[in-house]
C-alpha cells in the first residue's frame, strides 16, 4: 500500500510531468542547436511573411533582415535552454523531496514554456506575422500542442492535494 500511495498520488504525477517536460524541452533545445538550419529557415520565413497572402496592410510588419531574424532565433533557443534548465532543476527538487521548491521551479518552467509557445508562436508568430496564412511555414498546431502540455501541467501542479502535499 505504501508503494501505491507513492506512485498513485499527486506528487508523483507532478514529478512525472516535470520529468517528461524537462526531457522534451531539452530535446527541443538540443535539436535547435545541433540542427540550427532547419528551424532557422522556419523563423526566417515566418518573420519575413513571404508565404502569407502578402496583404499590403500587413506586410509592413515583416522583418526581412537576416541579422534580426537570426537574433530572434538565437533568443528563442536561449529561452528554450533556460526553460529546460529550470525544469531539470525542478525535477531534481521533486526527486529530493523538496516539494515546495519543485512546485515553484516547475511552475516557473511551465510559465516560460507557455510564454514561448503561447505568446511567442501563437500570438506573435500566428497573428502578428500572420503565420496562419502560410501553407508551408504554419507552426500553429505544434505551438498549440506545446502550449496545452504546459498548461495542463500547471493545472495539475496546483490541484489541491489530499495526501499531504504541501503548498
Buried (B, 14 or more C-beta within 10 A) or exposed (E): EEEEEEEEBBBBBBBBBBBBBBBBBBEBBBBBEEEBEEBBBBBBBBBBBBBBEEEEEBBEEBBEEEEEBBEBBBEBBEBBBBBBBBBBBBBBBBEEEBBEBBBBBBBBBBBBBBBBBBEBBBEBBBEEBBBEBBEEBBBBEEBBEBBEBBBEBBEBBEEEBEEEBEE
